[in-house]
Amino acid sequence: MITEIIGDCTLYLGDCREVLPKLGKVDAVVTDPPYGIGDRMQGGTWGAKEKYADFRAWDKAPTADLISDVIACADDVVIWGGNYFNLPPSRCWLVWDKKNAVPTMADVELAWSSVDMPAKRLSLPVGVHEWGHPTEKPLSLMRWCVSMVGGDTVFDPFMGSGTTGVACVKLGRRFIGIEIEPKYFDIACRRIEAAYKQPDLFISAPSPRPVQEALL
């Protein structure tokens, strides 16, 4: 396992099943795990392209036990693709209305949430996979998700190319992310470093952590 600390973001290159027990409780979880539908990306859709062949190989749904462990990490949890997992009833499903979805794609994507508020919808076009990850979510979508959860620190155990982390930087939140694939981990590190170099002018930077003075 490799750990990178960039500003208020702590990034782990490793298997979340091994890292999770070491972390304990966090304030919130916002994540987009594999849905387990990679082998369905056929028939002329973007996912059938050769450059996404590795996606079809690694897009295996997490086990029910792992999803339960992720939910237990925080009180406020958002899990994209929640309709593919056996999750408790939710009052607040988040709906991404894909304004420009092609006929071979879903018109919407659903996120299960433990947040106690009415269901919400965001209409947003599908963007390009700018950073090379085949299931990359738009940054504005993940900023919207992060704004839905409380607390100071947001955790993403399936970090991918780091979009949730960038959203946290832009919103002045602390972030913990885990990614198992080295090439996506490296991309996440670069994106988060770049986000700190281009701060959002309307968001105050988080205050520095208190330092425990040594006793004399």
N, C-alpha and C positions, 0 to 999 in steps of 0.2 A: 504494500500500500504506500502511495506517495501522497503527501499533503502539501498544498500550496496555499499560502495566506496572502491575499491581495486586498489591501484596505480592510474593510469590515467583512470580507468574504473568505470563508475557509472551504477549500475545494479538495476533495479526496478522489484519487484515482484508485478504484478498487471495486469490489463486489459489495453492494449495499447490504447483502445478507450478513457480511462479516463486519461492516462498519456500524450498522444500526445499533447493535448491543452496546457499543462504546459511547454512544452519543447521549443517551438519556432523553429527557423531555425537552421539547422546543416549543416556541410560541405558536407556530403555524406551519402547515405543510401545503405547498402548491407544487403539483407534479403532473407529469404526462408520461405514464409508464407505457411500455409496449402493450398493444391491445391483443396481440395474438392473431392478427388477420393478415400477416405478411404473405401467406401462401394464396390469398385471394386476389392479390394485385396482379391480375392477368387481363387478357381481353382488350389490349390497347390502351389501358390506363397508364398514367405516369409511372406507377409503381412497377410496371412490367419492363421498364427500360433496364438495360444491362447494368447501368451504373448503380442501380439500386438492388442488385442481386444480393448483396450482403444484408440489406434490410430484410429481404424475404427469409434470410437464414436466421437472423437474430431476433426478429419480432415474435418472440414467444411470450405468452401472457405470464405474468408473475403468479405464483401459487396463492391460494386463498390465505395461507398462513402469513406470507410476506405482506400481502395487502393489509391484513389485520394488524401486523406489527407496525406498518406505516401509519395507520389510523391511530394507533395507540400513542404515537409520538407527540400528538398535539391535540388541543381542543378544537382549533379551527383547521379544517382539512379540505383541500380541493383536489380532486383526482379526475383528470381528463380521461375520457373513455370509460367512465363509471358504468355505463350501460352494458359493458362487456364483463363486468365483475359482479359477484354476489355480495352486494353491499346493503346495509340497513336502509330503511325508508328515509328519504330526505325531503325536507321542506324547501330547500334552496338548491334546485338544479340550475346550473349555469349553461346557457345555450349560446353557442357561436353560430350565428346565421351567416353562412358563406354566400355573400352577395353575388359572387361570380363563379360559383361551382359549376363545373362541367357535368354533363349527364352521367358520366361514369364515376363521379365522386358523390359523397354524401352531401346533401343540402345543408345539414347542420352537424355540429359535433356537440356532445353532451359531457358536462363535468358534474360528477357527484360532489356534494358539499355537505359538511356538518354544520355550516354556519346557519344560525337561526334567523332567517330573513326570507321574504318571498323570493320565488324563482326569478332569475334575471336573464335578459337576452342582450347580446351585443351583435349588431350587424356590421360585418367587416369583410372586405375582400380577402380571398386567398392570395398570399404574396408568393414571391419566388423563394426557393430554398437558398437564400443568399449565402449561408455558411456551410452548405454541403450536407446538412443532416436531412434525411428524407422525410422526417415527420416534424420538422421545425415549425413551431407556432409563431405567429406574428408577435413582435415585441409589444405592440399596443394591446393585444389580447392578454398577454401575461401581466402587463402593468395593471390592467383591469382586474385580473384575478387577485394579484397581490393587494390591491386596494380593498378587496372584499374581506380580507382576514385581519385579525388584530395582532397585537404584540409587536415586539421589536425584531425578532429573528425569524426568518422564513427558511424552511428546509425543503430541498428537492432531492430525493434519493435516486431519481432517474434524470440526471441533469442534462444529458445530451450535449448540445453545443452551447448551453449556458444561458438561454433566453430568460429563464426565471431569475438568474443571478443578475443579469443586466437590468431587468425590471426593478429589482431590489436596489441596485446602485442608483438608478434614476429617481427612485422614490425615497431615498435616504434610509433604507432598511438594511439590517445585517442579513447575511446569507450563508447557508451551509449547503453544499452540493456534493453529490457523489456521482461518478460516471465510471463505467467499467471499460469503455473502449478508449484506448490511448489517443487516437486521432481526434475524437470529439472532445476529450478532456483538454487537449492542447488548444483546440479552437475556443473552448469556454474560457480558458485562462487568458487568451489574447483578447477576446471580446470584453471581458470584465476589466482588464487593464485599460483598454481603450475607453470604456465607459467612464472610468474615473478621470481620464484625461479630458473628457468632454462632459462636465457636470451639467445637470439641469439647472438653469438659472432660477427656476421657481421653487426649487426644493432645497431646504437648508441641509447642509452636511451634518451627519450624526455627530453628537458630541463625543469626545474621546473617552475611552473606557477609564474608570478610576484606577489608579495605581496604588497598591498596598505598600505603604512606606515600611521599611525595615525597622524593627524595634531596636533601640540602642540599649 
